Amino acid sequence: METRETKRTGAPVTPPLQLLIRSEGSEPVEYAVEGSAIIGRDENSQICVDHQLVSRRHAQVLFENGGWRLRDLQSTNGTYVEGTRIDQIPLRETTLFTLGRNGPEVTATVQEPAPATSVLDPDLLSQYEDYYLKQSPGGNAGERTIFIRQAFKDLQRKQRRRNAVLVALASTLVVVLASYGFYERSRASRQQQLAEDLFYQMKSVELEAAKSETTLLALKGQDGIEEIRRIRALKQDLQANYDRFLKNVGLYSNQLSEQDRLILRVTRVFGECELGMPANFVAEVKRYIGQWRSTGRLQKAIAEAESKGYGRRIASAMLAQDLPPQFFYLALQESNFDAYAIGPHTYKGIAKGMWQFIPETAVKYGLQLGPLYELGRPDPGDDRHNFEKSTLAAARYLRFIYLTDAQASGLLVMASYNWGEGKVIPLIQSLPNNPRDRNFWRLLSVYRDKIPQETYDYVFYIVAAAVIGENPHLFGFDFENPLRHLDGGRTI
């Protein structure tokens, strides 16, 4: 992967914007933008993308009125965000857009501004970076080499500093969790508030670590993969210490039934804080468990998944994206694990396959449509009916929602997947952009009257199924945990 930097504007208060451009047949290219940049096929564009779907002056990213914006420059093939053609939009922490409907994919990440650490003038350093990357070798190689080495050392130093901060913060949280676990029960009220604060700090660390993974891979290759594994292992340590802390706080006390404990634990597995859940949440999940008991649908669907080995393979795809394997139950709700399921006709086309991809999203995540994509019947030539391909695509799609606007709230991801994130995301984006204030609990409290009952049911059916799946016999079902291969038979 290449890393390039556009010319600086000299505005020190502007948060840096990082663009990662992926185009079929080419290595990903990363740009750092400060101020503004034109994206286009024209070689004079600050960011030149040589692709047939890209106009000479296709789009612009610019910082104005205190925030970054993406603006289409009346391009021939358009600029698309989540499959919708846009004129201009604000850029959030992470935004994915394409140049043309199926053109190059751009991930825009707004970074926190950091003080310069280079001993060289930053503008001069930037010019030498551009010169080295864009011109052939020649000239005064000695002087250029000095600047090049300093430039890349500076870039790597920034990345190391960012990762060091993440690791230090995560390590500090581990120590805090372990230390407070010894406090006496008489301080349970304070501890519960502390636990809630720590939970949302953990979520913030999780999001920041995930956003750094692309850069780690770009800068360090195999070493980056090892560092990612180390950060993910640290996250697991955090979660284990948080579990022990909650035990000392007494949240999972003997007064709770085993069913209630499972509901609380599954809720946290999906990224929600059990300490802040609505008062009626546990009762509501039990109501949907009762709905599952009233039909044979769950038993039949799990038998289908078991007979074809779907549990292990779906869990593997989700874990590869650092997602909860319990997203397995989303496929249950979408299609009853039927790889040839056909959805109704909609204005966005016909959803097909186990994960019910509409054509637009399927293409965006690398699935090839079959010749019968406009007809309401199965199509052997359509990748949406291919279990392996569609499952990998679904995991990538879920991760994108999870790490961006959903702010690591698994229940918000479900709502977005069902309702279509083009409809629910405007509501989500109106909530403050942090895990504490942007989660399913907040969505319910602020916008319950605007959430369709279908979406509400969808989320609760998935949560209820995941709870049942942890211990089916406890809830009166005659099948085994379909994810029993994880962690020696227990998933949480």
N, C-alpha and C positions, 0 to 999 in steps of 0.2 A: 504493500500500500504506500502511496505517496502522501506527503504532507506538505501543503503549500500555504502561503500567507499572503493576503491581499495587502495593498498599500494602507498604511495607517492614516487616520484622520487627525490625530493629535487630541482627541477628546478623552481625557483620562477617566471621566465618570461613566463612560459607555461600557456596559457589561459585554465581554467578548461573545461573539456568536461563532459556533463551530458548525461547519457543514460537512457531512460525509456523503459523497456522491457515489452511487453504485450504478453501473451501466453494464448490460450484458456483454460479455466478451472482453471486458476491461477490468483492471485492478481497481478497487475502491480508492478514491482520492479524497483527502481531507483538507479543508480550508479553514483558516481562522480569519474572521471578518471583523473589522472594527470601524464602524461608521456606516458604510454602504457598499454594495457590490452589485454589478450587473451580471446576470447569468445568461449565457447565450452561446450560439455556435460561432459567432464572430470572434476571430482570434484577438481582437482588441478588447473583448469583454474581460473584466477582472477575473471572472470565472468562466473559462471556455470549456464547453461540453460538446464534443463532436459526435452528434447523434442525429439521425434523420428526422426524428420527431421534435427536435429542439430548434426554435427559431433563432435568427441571428441575434436579436435582442429579445430574450424570452421572458425573463422575470427579474425582479430586483429585490434584494433584501436591504433594508435600511433602518436606521435607528432614528425615531422621531417621537416627540411628545413623551419622552421618558420610557419608550418601549420599542422592541424590534417588531418589524412588520414585513410580510411577504406580499409583493405586488406583481400581478401579471401585467406584462407590457404589451397587451393586445396580441399575444402570440397566436400563431395559426392553430396549433393543436391544444392550447390551453394549459393551465396549471391546475393540478387536482390535489385536493386534500380529502382523504377518506372517500375517494371515488366521486367527489363533488367538485365541479369546476368552480374556481373562485376568481374574483377580481383582486381582492386584497383581504388579508386577515392578520390579526396580531399573532406573533410567534410566542408560544408558551415555553415552558422549560424544555420540552422536547416535542417537535412537530415533524411528522413524516409527510412529504409531498412528492408528487411526480411531475416531471416535465413532459406533458402529453399523457393521455390516459394510461398507456402502457410503456411509457418512456423511462428514462433514468430516474432512479429513486433517490431522494435527498432526505437525509435526517438532519434537522436543524436543532441544535442544542444551545440554549442560552446559558452561559456560565456566569458564575459569580466573579465580579472584577477582583483581581489580585494585584498587589503591589509589584512593580517590576523588580527583578532581582539581578538582571544582567548588568555587568560592569560596563558594557558598551552602550552607546546611544541606541535606543530601540528602533528609531527610524532607519538609521544606517544599517543596523543588524537585519532589519526586514528586507532592505534593498539587496543585501548580499544573499539572503535566503532565496529571494526571487531570482537573482542572477544565476545562482548555482543550479537551481531546479529547472529554469527555463532556457538557459543558454548552454551551448556546448562548451566543453573544457577549452581553456586557452587563456592567454593573457598572463597576468601576474598571479600564478598559482599559489605562491607562498602566502601572499596577503589574503587571498580568498580563502585558502584553507584555514587560516587562523579564524576568520570570521565564521566560516561554516561550522567548525568544531564548536566555537562558542555558542552559535545559534542552536545547534542540536543538543549541546549540554544544557542550555537554558530550557529547552522544551522538555527534555527528560527530567530536569530538576523540578519543573513545575508539576509534572505528572507524579514524580516520587513524593513531592510535598503533599499533593492532594491525597494520594493513597495513604501516606503516613498519617495524615489528619484523620482519615476514615478509620484506619486501624487503631489509632490512639483513642479516638472517641469510642469505638466499639469496645476496646479493652477496658477503658474507664467504666463503661456501663457494666461490664462483667464484674469488675471489682465492687461497684456500688451495689449491684444486685446481691452479690454474695455477702457483703458486709451487712446490709440491712436485713438479711434473712435471719439474723440472730436477735433482732429486736423482740422484746416481749410482746405478747398478744394484746396487752392493754393499750398498745399504740396502733391497733389494727386500722383505725380510721385514717390516721396519717399515712400509714403504709399503703392503704388502698389508693389514696391519691397519688402517692409516690409511684406506685406500680403503674397507674394509668399514664403518668408523665413519662416513665421509662419506656412503656410500650410504644408511645408515639415517637420517642427518640430513636428506638430501635427501627421503626419503620422508616424514619428519615435516613438513617445510616444505610438501610437496605436499598433505598432508592438511589442514593448517591453512589454506592458501590456498584450497583447495576449499570448506572450511566457511564461509569468509568471503564467498563469492560471492553467496549469497542476500542477505546484509545489504548488500553493495555495491550490488546492483540496487535494493534497497528504498530506500536512502538517496540514491543518486546517479543512478538512471535510466541514460541514455545514457553519462554520464561513468563510471558504474560498469562498464558494458560495456567501455569503453576501458581501465579499470584492470585488469579481469579479463584482457584480452588482453595487457596489459603483464606481468602476473604469469606468465601461461602462457608468454610469450616468454622470460622470465627462467628459467623452469623448463627450457626447451629449451637455453638457454645453459649451465645447470648440467650438463645431460646431455652436451652436447658437450665441455665441459671435463673431465667425468668420463671420457669416452671417451679423451681425450688423456692423462689421468693414467694410466689403465690401460695404455695403450700404453707409456708410460715405465716403469711398473712391470714390464712384460713379460708380463702375463697372456696377451695375444694374440700370443705370440711365434711365431717361424718353426717352432718345434717342434710347434705345433698344426696339425692338418690343417684344411682349409677346412670340412669337415663339423663338426669340433669347434667351430670358431669360430662357425659359425652356431647351433649348439645353445646356446652360452653367450650369444650376443647375443639370441636369441629368448627365452631364459629371463629376461633382464633387461628386455626389452620388456614382458613380462607382470608385471613388478614384483618379481621375486625377485633376490636378490643372488647372482651367480655365484660370488663368493668364498667363500660359505658353503654351497654346495650339497653334498649327500651325495656321497661318493666314487664311488658307482656310478651317479650320475644320468646322465652322458653315455652310458654303456653301455646304460642302461635306455631312454633315448630312441632310441638306435640299434636296440634290439630292437623297439620299436614301429614304427620306420621300416620294418624288415623285415616286420612284420605288414602294413603298408600295401602293400608290394611284392607280397605273396602273393595279393592279390585285385585285381580291376579296379574296386573300389568308389570309390577316391579319384579315379581318372582319369575315371570316369563322372560323379561328382558335380561335379567342377570343370568338366567340359564343360557340364553343365546350368546351373551358375552363370554361366559365360561367355556362353552363348547368350542369357541373359536380363538380362545386365548387373548381376548381383547384387553383384559385387565392389566396384564403385565406389559403389553406393548404400549397402551395409552399412558400408563404411569411412567414408563421409560421416556416417552416423548415429552411429557410435562416436566419431569425432573431435569431433563437435558436443558430446558429453558428456565430452570430454577423456579418452577411453579409447583403448587401443591398437586400431588397425584390425584387428589379427590376431584379435580376437574374432569375425571373419568365420568362422573355422574351428569355432567353437562350433555354428553352424548346420549345418555339415557333419556334426558328430558327432550332433547332435540328430535330423536329418531328411534328410540328404543333399541339402539345399536344396530339399526338396519342400514347397511351400506348402500342399499338401493332405494332408500326413502325418497319420495317426491313431494315437494311442498306445493302450495297453491300458487296460481298466477298472481303476480304483483307488478306494480309499475316498475320495479327493478329487476324483473325477470322471475324465473322459477328457481327456488332453492332445491338443491339436490344433494344426496349422499348422507352419510352418518352425521356429518357436522352441519348440514344444511347451508352450505355456502351459496350465496347468490352469485350470478356470473361475474359481476364487477369485482367482488372481494376475492373470488377464486383466482381470477387472473392476476390480481395484485399480489397474491401470495404464491404464485408460481404454478398454479394448476391449469392444465389445458382443457378447454371446453370441448365437448364432443359435437358432432354434427346435429344432434337432436336437442341442443341446449334450449331452443325455444319451444320445445314440445314437452308436455307433461307426462313423459314416460322415461324409464331407465335407458341409459345410453352407455354401452360398454366402452365406447371411445372417450368417455368423459372422466377426467381424473378425480372428479368429486365422488365417483363411485369406487375409486381405488382406496382401500382402507389405509394402507401405509402412507401414501402421498398426502391424502386429505388430513390424516391425523397429524403429520408433521407440520402441515400448513396451519392447522387449527391451533397447535401449540405456539407457533410463532405469532399468530394473530392475537391470541389471548395474552401473550407476554407483552405485546405492543400496548394493548389497552391497559394492562396491569401496571406498567411502568410509567405511563404518561398521564392522561387525564384522570384515570381511576386512582392514582396515588397509592398503589399496592393494596387496594380494597377489593378482595376477591368477589364480594357480593355486588359491588358496583360493576365489575367486569361482567358478571352474569346479566345484570340489568341491561348493560350496553349491548351485549351479544344478542339478547333476545329482541330488544326494542329497536336495535340499530343505533350504533353510537352517534350517527348523524343527528338523531332526535334527542337522545338523552344527554349527549355531551354538552350542549348549551346550558342545560340545567346544572350539570356537574361543574362546568367552568365558572358558573356564577358563585360557587362556594369558594372560600379562601383556599389558596393553592398550597395546602399542607395536609399531611395525613390526619391530624387531629380534627380538622374542620371539614375535610372532604372525605367522607366515607358513607357507607350505606345508612348508618343511623341518622346522619345529618340530612341525607337525601329524603328519608322518610319524614323527618320532622318538618322540613321546609316545603317539600313538594309532593306530599302524599296525594293530594287531590289531582295532581297532574300526571301521576304514574298510572298507566292502564292496569286494570285488574289482571290482565293476562301476564304482564311483566312481574307484578307482585307475586302471583301464583308461581310463575316460572322460578323465581329466586328461592321461594320457600320450599317448593317441591325438590329442588336440587339439594338444599341444605338438609332437608328431612331424609332424603335418600342416602346422603353421605353419613348421617348419624346412624341410620339403620344399618348401613353397610359395615360399620365398625364392630357391631355385635348383633347380627340379625336375630339370634335366638332370644336375646333380651327383649326384643320387640315383637316376638311371636312369629318370626319368619323362618322357613325351613330351607335355608341355603347358607353357604359359608361366605365369609368376607371375601369379596372378589379381589381385594388388594392385600390379601393375607401374605403374599410373598414378600412384602416390604417389612423390614425391621423384625424379622423373626416371627411374622404372623400378625403383628399389630401395627397399624399405620400411624397411630398417634399415642 
